[in-house]
């Protein structure tokens, strides 16, 4: 492992800041996907950055384009390496130059726009990550497979069901784990035909699963030269274009991932990820001391509780809850809950500077007598007294003023006021 650890220190990491994130709206109306709060006090971008730091890969670039102000601010306030470290997290924002006047057209195109920087980095290998996934991975294991198999490209993969593979790239591999074919988001039986993975192969790789397909996790490590050559083709997306094109002419290896991984691409996936966090034995946790997830230090006081009952909850710092019942919920930083009932709720919390809007407007937080179930409440929302956010009719999709329903989950947007007595 020492050789791999030494090699890991020389890897450069590119983290893709995400596109418009329309499927995660309204949470992405004011921010990019990697800047979306998660787990009460973190942001999605903290997960790949922390994985890289814990893997000894501390030279990182984050490529951004849409709604990137809050993401830039968070990274600037959080990731400051000392003068004696070679680590850094640099922002590569989309820009127009004499060499390119268009914005990023896809994942590969985002990297291509920064080719002058990539050519200049002193690295034999480049790790490319998404900024909107929830998982814990030691990238040194990925690098080890990459080096051991003398691969040009190595891709993180994991077993996937027939219903899920339509949203991911599907890989067909041989007994050595070499990828022989790659199809992006195969939605029909004809497109999936021949892509099934053998259960014996999964057992051979130490993976316990009966799922029939191998899905790409959007995690790629390239030999630098292979990356530069692949980007010279003009193709715009890694999964949709470059990987399928490179399979026939390069050694592309699969790295079999055995842990928890979730693509936070939709409201349902985002909500379910938080419900995973509050399970008695969660498949993913922020409480692993050996593999910490870093975020901005806010120096908030502990949460104050008065006359409350809780069951399977996460409580972030700086909150105040009084005479409330909270079950299966995540309560974000600086949240205020007054004599309310919350069940299966993600309450994102409150920013540090929120103005009082006067006596005729509910204060920030959740008011007395309110009941909220199966909902996401974005930051700084003002939920009045005796409000019912319960989706009693089981509506799957709906739109309202400052709120919406996505796949049965009620989402209240950031900074929105829900007046006293409202029913959603």
N, C-alpha and C positions, 0 to 999 in steps of 0.2 A: 504493500500500500504506500510505502514511503516514496517510491518512484512516481506513483500516480499523484500523491499529495504535492510533490514538487512540480509536476506538470500542471496540476490544477491552478497553482499560483500564477501561471503564465496564460491561462485561458482568459479571453475577453468575452464579456457577457453583453448581449444585446437584448433588451426587454422591450417588446412592442407595446406601445401605449394604447392600442385599441382603436377601433373605428368609431362610427357614430353611436353604436350601442343602442339602436332603436328598440330592440326587443326587451331591453332593461328599462325603458322609459316608464314612468317619469323620473326615475332615480338618476338617469343620465341626461336630463334636460339641462341641468346647470353644471354638470361635471362629466369627465370622461369615466369609462368603466373602471380603470385601475384606481381612480380616486374615490370610488364608492365606499362608504364606511362598512366595516364588517366586524363581527365579534364584539361589538360594544365600544371598542376603542381604537381599532386598527383600520387600515384601508387595504383594499385588495392588493395594491402594489407592494405592500410590506411583505407579502408571502414569498414571491419569487426573489425579492432582494434579500430577505432573511435566509432563504434556502441557499442562495449563492454565497452569502457571507459565511454561513455555517459549513459550507463545502470548501471553504478556502479560496473561493473565486471572488475577489474583491474589486476587480476592475470592470465597472459596469457603465453601460450607456442606456438611457431610456429614450425611446423614439416616440415623440408625441405629435398630435395634430389637432384633434377636436376637443373643445372645452377643456383646455389643458392648464388654465390658470391655477386652480386649486391643487392639481397634481404637482405642478412646478413648486408651488409654495410648500406643500407637504414634504417633498423630497429635499428642498433646500433647508428646511427647518430640522429635518430628521437625520439625514445621513451625512455627518461631518466626520471624516476620518482625521486622525491626528497627524502632526507633521512628520512623524517617524514611520508612518504606514504608507504603503504603495497603493492603498485602496482609494476608490472614488466612485461616485455616482454622478455622471454627467448627463445633462439633458441635451438631446438632439431634436430640436423642434423643427417641424416642417418649414421650409423656406423656399422662396424662389431665387434661383441663381442664374447666371449666364448659361450654365450647363443644363439647367432644367427649370422650366417655368410652370410645371404642373404640380399639383399636390399629390400626396401618396395615393396610388391607385390600388394597393394591396400590400400584403405583408412583405413580399419580396421587394416590391417597388420602394417601400419605406426604407429598407436596407440599402437598395441601390442608390437612393438619393444621398446616402452618406458614404459612398465608396471612397472618396478621398481620405476620410478619417479611418476607414477600415483598412485601406492599403497601408497606412502609416503605423497602425498599431503593431507592437512587437509581440505577436502571438502566433503559435502554430495552429491553434484551434479556436473556433468561435462558437459559443453557445448561444442559441436563439430561443427566447422564452416568450410566452404570452404574459400579459400583466393582469389577467382576470380569471385565474384559476385558483382553487383552494386545494392544497396538497402539501405533503412534506416529502422532499426527495433529496437524497445525497447525490449531487451531480457527479461526485467522484466515481460512483458506481457506473454511471452512464459513460463517463470518460474512460473507465477501465475496459468496458466492453468495446468501446470505439478503438482503443489502442490495441487491445488483444487481437481483434479481428482485422486490424490494418484497414479499417473502413475509411471511405471518403466522407460519408455521412452516417450518423447514427440517430435513430428516432426512438423516443420513448413511446411504448405501446402498452395497452392493457386490454384484457378481454372485455367484450361488449355484446349486448343482446341485439337481436334482429331489429327491434324497435328503435334502439338508440343509434345504430351504426349509420342511419341516414343523415345524422348531424355531424359525422366525423369522417376522417379519411380512413379507409380500410386497407390493411396490409396483408398480403399473402407471403408467407415465409417458407424457407426450406428447413431441414432438420438442424442446420447450424444457426438459424436465426437470421440468415440473409434475406432481405426483402426482394422478392421476385416480381411483385406486381403491387401497384398502389392505385386505388380508385378513390377519388374525393366524393364523399357524401352519396354513396349509392342508395337510391331511394326505392328502386323497384327490384323485384325478384331477379329479373334479367341482369340488372347492374350488379347485384350481389353474387350471382352465380359463380361458383368456383373459388370464392374468397374465404370459405370456411376454414377454421383452424382445427387441427387434430387435438382432442383431449390428451392423447399420449404426449404430444409435443409440449403442451402446457405443463403437464406433470414433470416432463424432463427438465423444463426451465424453472421448476419449483413454484409454479402458479396453480393455486387451487381454485378452479373455476370450471363451470360447464357451459359458459357462454360461447357462442359459435364463431365470433369474429374478433379480429384484433383491430382496435381503434387507435389511431394516432392521437397522442396527447398534445400535439403542437409544440413539442420540445425537440429541438434539433441541435446536434453538434456537428460542425463542419470542419474539415481541414481548411485552413484559410484559403489555400490555392483553389480548392474545389469550390468554395463559396464564390470567390471572385469570378471563376470561369462560368459558374451557373448563372450568375447575375448578368453576365455579358450577353445573354440570349434575348433580353427584353421581356421575359415572362414576368408577370406581376404578382403572383401568389405562390407561396411555398407549397401548401397542400394541394391546391388546384392545378398548378402548372409545373413548378420546378421538380418536385419529388417524382411525379409520374414520368416526366421526361428524362430524369437522371437515372432511373432504375435500370434501364437497359444498357447504360454505358459506364456506370460506376458501382463500386461496392457500397451498398447501403445496408446497414445492419439494424436490427431491432433490439432495443433494450427493454426487457420485460419488467414492468413495474408491478409491484406486489401490494402496494398500499392504497390508501384512500385518495381519490382524486375526483374533483367535481369542476366542471366547466360552468362558471357563473354567467351564463349567457341570456337567461330569461328570468322573469319575476318568479316563476315557480321554482327554478333551480336555486335562485338566491334565497327564497324563503325556506326551502327544504334544507339547504346547507345550514341555516341557523337552527332549524329544528334538530338537525344532527348534533349540533354543538351542545344542546341542553339534554340530550339523552343521558341516562344513568351511566352507561358505558359508551361514551361517544366514539365514533370511528375516527374522528379528528378532534384534536384539542389544542388549545393555546397554552396548556399547562405543562408542557414537556420542558423540564429544566435543561435537558441535554441538547435541546434543539429549539432555542427561544425564537419567537417572532418579535422583531424589533419594530418600534413605531416612535412617533414623536413624544418625548417626555413633556407632560403638561403640568406636573407638580400639583395635581388636584388633591383636595382633602378626601378622606374616606366617605363612603355613602352613609347618609343618615336615615334610619328607619324608625318609625313610630307606629305601633299597633298593626303591623303588617303580617301577612302569611305568604310564604313562598314555597314552591315545589318545582324542582328542575329548572332553575333559572341561572342566568349569568347577569351579574350586576357590575357595571363599570363605575369608575371613580366619580366623585363629585355630585352624586345624585341625592335627591331628597324624596322619600316616599312616606306617606302618612295614611294610616287606616285603610290599606289597600290589600287586595288579594291578587297575587300574581302567580300564574302557572305556565310552565313550558314557554318561557319568554326570555328575550335578551333585552336588557335595559342599558342603553348607551350612556355616554358621559354627560354629566350635568342634567340628567333627566329630572323632571318634577312630576310626581303623580300624587293626586289628592283624592283620597277616599274613592278609589275606582277599582274596577275588576278588569284584569288583563289575562287573556288566555291565548296561547300561541300567537304572541305579538312580538314583532321586532320594533322596538322604540329606539330610534337612532340617537336621540339625545339633542343637546343644545350647544350652539357655538358659544364662544367666550364673550362675544359682544352682541347682545340682543336687546333692542330698545323696548321700553314700555310704550304700548300703543294707546294708552288711556283707559279710563274706567269702562268704556263701552265695548271694549275688545277683550276677549278672554286672555289671561296671561299665558305665557309660554308653558307648555306641558299639558297634562291631562287633568280635567276638572272633576269636581265632586259628582258622584252619582253616575259617572260614565262607565259604560261596558264596551270593551273592545275585544274581538275574537278574530283569529285568522287574518291578521292585518300587518302591514308594514307602515310605520309612521315615520316619515323622513324628518330631518333635523328642523328644529325651530317651529314645528307645527304647534298651533294653539287650538287644543280640543276643549270646547266649552263644557258646561255642566250638563248632566243628564243626557249626554249624547249616546247614541247606539250605533256602533260600527260593527255589525255582526253579519251582514249579508244574509238575512233571515230567509230569503227566497232562494238562496243557492245559485245566484246569477253567476255565469261563467265570465262574461265580458260586458263591461259597461263603462260609460264615461260620465263624469260629473264635473262640477266647478271646483277645481283643485284636488280632485280625487279620481280614481279609476278602479275598475276591477279587472284583474288579469288572471285567467285560469282559476277563478273563484277566490282569489286573494285580493282584499281591499288594500289599495295603496294611496296614502295621503301624501301629497307632494311637499317639498321643502317650503317652509315659511307660510304655509297655508293656514287660514283661520276657519275652523268648523264651529259655527255658532251654537249657543246653548240649545238643547232639545233636538238637534239634528238627528236624522236616522238615515243610515247608509246600509 
